[in-house]
Amino acid sequence: MNVIIIGAGIMGTTFATLAKELAPELDITILERLDGPGAGNSWVFNNAGTGHEANCELNYTPVDEEVISVEKAVKIHAQFNVAKQFWAYLIQKGAIKDPKSFINQTKHCTIVSEPSIQELKLRFKEMSAHHFFEQMRYSEDFDEIKSWIPYTMEERPRHEKMAATVIETGTDVNFGALTEQMARHAVDDLGVKIEYGTHVKRVHRSPAGSWLVETQNRGGDRQYKADVLFVGAGGGAFPILKKSHLPFARRFTGFPVGGRFLQAEITAEQAKQYRAKTYGKAKVGAPPMSVPHLDLRVSDGKYYLLFGPFASFKPVLERGRGFLDYLRSMRLHDIPSLLNVALEHFPLVKYLVSETFKGEKSMFEELDSFAPGMSKKFNWKAVEAGQRVQIIRDGDLQMGTEILVSSDKTYGTLLGASPGASVSPEVMLRCLEQLLPSIFTSEQAEKKKKEIFPEDNLEALAKNPDRYREIRDLVNERLGIKPSASQQD
């Protein structure tokens, strides 16, 4: 079977690697617009690098009339556990030599002030009762919080009432480095072909039913034929979907959102003082994507602090592509959906426009509000992040991700952004199950799947504490994540 994948980011590369591990007989080619793998939104500074397992992100535990919902947090945590199983397998196999090349242990913290302290206390109570979050600690003590996240507390007045939670086994993930190593393994060891510098202009069905993929690169135009087509091209998936003429394509359009961060390079000694990702609470009326956070980042053995995000409205689907590409991706039936979103989510539109024109002075003021004195402590610079495209489905703005598969199981795509790369192995496994169900029918494939994923059933992980802890400890050891103090007691 001939499989074409569009996009050599974390999603497309994970899809290809998993598919070839489970079904070596597949003929897989990845077509990538850029000159290397993981160079788009997967690149280290095009995202926050948080190993999203819902430890510290308040937007994953919404509040409704003083009732905290932890269902989304539990699902995301289970998905990240499945992701870690896949990465641990690649390390055990030798496809990735050193886990520290892409994943590093980093405390995950949440910090709030009045009037959100009661919310955080309730969140801690509900979450720590579940075995996924049993290692979470809560404090309102200034000195204890400072010991966890000194840079956010050093110059903060002691009389300011704060509350925080911490989980010591969180992670910082360099998804660009991970993607590069997976791509190398896929090509060198699994026989996947990757064509870089290849722009996909359109896709359409041939009379025989296969997919024809029309591309352009430095050598000119070329056409590829695919029995099965998977599009994992980030924002670029939307125009390709529109050109596919599949019936469900009319239901979806894209709402692009850009972003910026403040970045500062720090020394290894300074990194030891602040080995954390600290999330706060979004301002009243601001969207979930605006949650401020101060993160330690590790890239190629160097250490950085990242603060943001500062959102922006840029009508482009991907960095490096222009406004005209976005216009060409639009259809007349998309206009009512965009107008509906603009009206129903006017505060979001207003927020994005105001953020777009925010200067460095205002960015530094927000940094000092989050962590007093930080703007003068390091040499900060503003950097552009990746370009996210949120889903508009049937006129409604969606904040998650969605797998779409054609009824004949020849076309699959992934739309949306969050939690994205962190859960890519679990999401791509589900995509494979829907798009290529035949590869799971053999005893050999099922055996291989069990070798890669000791437990991929999210409900089983959520409801069986002993099984979860067994797998957690196994994969954490392979990934170099040390047990917390509470686990060692």
Helices and strands as residue ranges (DSSP letters): E 2-6, H 10-22, E 27-31, G 44-46, G 58-60, E 63-64, E 67-68, H 71-93, G 99-101, E 103-105, E 107-113, H 117-128, G 131-133, E 137-139, H 142-148, H 150-153, E 162-167, E 171-173, H 175-188, E 193-195, E 199-205, E 211-217, E 220-226, E 228-231, G 234-236, H 237-244, G 247-251, E 252-266, H 268-273, E 276-279, G 288-290, E 293-299, E 302-312, H 323-329, G 332-334, H 335-344, H 346-356, H 360-370, H 374-377, E 381-384, E 388-393, E 396-398, E 401-405, E 411-416, G 420-423, H 424-435, G 437-440, H 443-452, H 458-463, H 465-479, H 485-488
